[in-house]
Amino acid sequence: MDRLSFPDDLIRAQQQWHTTYRALAAPRPRRTTELRRRLMALSVRIYWHPFWSTPDGWSPAARVELRRLTAGDDWADAA
């Protein structure tokens, strides 16, 4: 797959989603309600982003590529 050009705000939202998810997944996290709400808000922002309505965003592979691009070391560990 060719490298997609994702909007900066979508990349930042996905990066924040990963950071929030890791914080929530940590043993005995603090402020779980706040973290869950933030995770939900970021999920909605990512899911409904206008990029997904463009020809580049129609492919399910684009969502996978965004997660791969923003996951950092987590993606390498899973592979």
C-alpha positions, 0 to 999 in steps of 0.5 A: 500500500502506498503511503497515505497522507493523513491530516495532522489532526487525525494523526494527533487524535490517534496518537492521543488515543494510544497514549490514553489507552496505555494509561488506562491499561496500566496496572491500577490506573488513576482517574479511570473515569476521566481516561475512559471518557477521553478514550470515548471522545477520541474514538468518536473524533477519529471515527467521524473524521472527514478524511474517511469520506475521501477516496484515500480514506474509503479503504479499510486498510487506511484505518489499519495504516493510521493505527500502525503509523501512530502505535509506535513500539506497540506495533513492532512488539505485536508483529 
